[in-house]
Amino acid sequence: MLPTRVVDVGDSAHNPKIYESLPGEEGIYCALSYCWGRDQTLTTTSSTLEDRKVGFHLDRLPKTIRDAVQLARSLHIKYLWVDSLCIVQDSTGDWEREAARMCAVYSSAAITFAAMDSPGNDTIMGGKQGSKSTNNVLFTRGWSLQEIALSSRVLWMKTKEIHWTCTSHSACECDPKLKKDDSRRRSSEDWALLWCRLVREYTCRRLTHITDRLPAIAGLAARFQVHLDVPYLYGLWYNSGLLEQLLWFCSHPMQLTSANQLNAAYAPSWSWAGCQGRIKL
């Protein structure tokens, strides 16, 4: 099912434009996982939404998004989901609705393009000339953890090569032989341990707003709940391992959020989500 809005990528004769899907409308689309960078010049707001539906020139887009449009065209996929264009950026209500649908957006995409080394305006095909793939700026962004984890197929765009992963295999240009991946076959205990590892990794990443601490992994939590089949409580799982999970600590100097940043109804004091910094469970 198509997300609420997608970019109709057009073709050489037609500019991209925002398309608002009908309720329950089916369609094939791809998604983009990337870092905005400092100069995100083209976004969708309440005042520009109608103009975006008419269309916009490809050369107005940041290079990362422009490359994603070209990739979608080359794969003959009509639609592309990009957060900066498909979510109304100045509408709290729209953001909350679309954030709640993030699990479906990425898990239902035919493929996700992951711009590994491209902050904002750099090309999806490897960033600035001479940059190294070890930079991996995408891995510093909090939201990208669930975007990648929820995707069934990911095309990783690295500085020197393209890497492919899916639910069963992986391959790269330096070693194109398909490798089988059985990591999805886990017991409930394995999923609980994996969650702890993901929290450790996730809390090393950056978020623009501390209030995104739980929403940015809400989709991933929904996926885990299918396997764990226990209640989810502010980043913790209510099962036999809850007491151990409550023994979290901040491995860097503790930074508790102030009351006006994060209230108790959002993240209680016993949840790691109320602490800024790297968490260990």
Secondary structure, 3 states (H helix, E strand, C coil): CCCCEEEECCECCECCEEEECCCCCCCCEEEEEEECCCCCCCCCCCCCHHHHHHCCCHHHCCHHHHHHHHHHHHCCCCEEECHHHHCCCCCHHHHHHHHHCHHHHHHHCCEEEEEEEEECCCCCCCCCCCCCCCCCHHHHECCHHHHHHHCCEEEEECCCCEEEEECCEEEECCEEEEEECCCCCCCHHHHHHHHHHHHHHHCCCECCCHHHCCHHHHHHHHHHHHHHCCCEECCEECCCCHHHHCCCEECCCCEECCCCCCCCCCCCCCCHHHEECCEEC
